[in-house]
């Protein structure tokens, strides 16, 4: 994303979703392991670490959502 592209937002956000369905993180990981779930692309690790920071400090996400996101993001550097 270009520098300062999200400056107009009250909170920084990479993806805006209007409707979500909760999926078990365990089911998602199992799906990757047994080939039922496939990744369409990969985000550079530098963005994943930034997403981890934003999720950890989020004022918008419920704690259970933060916990689930942290389970699938790379560990802190």
N, C-alpha and C positions, 0 to 999 in steps of 0.2 A: 504494500500500500504506500502511496506517496507520502512523504513527510507532511505532517500537519493535516492530512486528509480528514481526520475525524475531530478536528478542533472545535467544530460547531456543535458536536454532541455533548450533552450534559455528562454522560458516562461513556468511556471508550468501549466500543463494541466492534468485534470482527464480523459477527453474523447476527442479523436480526431475524427472529423467528416469530411467526404469528400463531402457529399451531404446532404443538409437539406431542409426541406419544412417548411415554417413558418406556425404555427398554432396559432390561437387566444388564448391567455391565458384565456380569458373569456369562450371560447368554451371548453377548456380543463377542467377548474374548473366545468363548468356545466355538462360535461360528467361524472366526478367523482360523482357529486351530484345525477344525475339521473340514474347512474348505467351503462352507455354506455362505460365508460372507467374504466379499472381495473388495479391496480398496481400489477406487477409481483413480487415485492419485496420491501424492504425498506432499505434505506441506513442509517447507524447510524447517529444520530444527530450531533455528533462531526465532521463528514465529511461535513455535510450540512452547518455548521457554517463556516468551512474553505473554502468551495466552495463560500459562500457569500462574504468572504473577497477577494478571488481571482477575482471573477466576478466584485466586486466593483472597484478594482484597475486595471482591465484589460486594456491592451494597444492594444488588438486584436479585441475586440468586439465593435460593433457600440453601441451608447448610447441607441437606442431603444431595442437592445438585452439585454443590462445590465438591463434596466428598467423591461423588461418582466421576466428575470430570478429572479430578486429581489422580484417580485410579488408572486412567488411560493415557494421561500425559506423561512425557519423560520426567524422570526425577530431577530435582534441583541440581544445578551445577555445583 
